[in-house]
Amino acid sequence: MDIAKMKMYYQKELWKKAMVDNLLKLGKITEEEYREIVGDSEI
C-alpha cells in the first residue's frame, strides 16, 4: 500500500494513530513516512 493511501485512511479516520504507530514499530514505514501520514513533527 502506498503512503498516499495510508494518509487518506488516517485522515478519513479509517485508521487510528495506534495503527500507524504499529506500522512504524514493525518497520513497514519509515519515520519520515510516519510524519507524512499523521502530520506530526514528533514521534
KAFENBEL-V16844 format. One record per backbone hydrogen bond with DSSP energy under -0.5 kcal/mol. NH is the residue of the N-H (numbers start at 1). CO is the residue of the C=O. E is the energy in kcal/mol with one decimal. If there is no record, write none. Layout:
nh	co	e
NH	CO	E
NH	CO	E
This chain:
nh	co	e
6	2	-1.9
7	3	-2.8
8	4	-2.1
9	5	-2.4
10	6	-2.3
11	7	-2.8
12	8	-2.3
13	10	-1.3
14	9	-2.6
15	9	-1.3
19	16	-0.8
20	16	-1.4
21	17	-2.8
22	18	-2.0
23	19	-1.7
24	20	-1.9
25	21	-2.3
26	22	-2.3
27	23	-0.5
27	24	-1.1
28	23	-2.3
29	23	-0.9
34	30	-2.4
35	31	-2.3
36	32	-1.9
37	33	-2.3
38	34	-2.7
39	35	-1.9
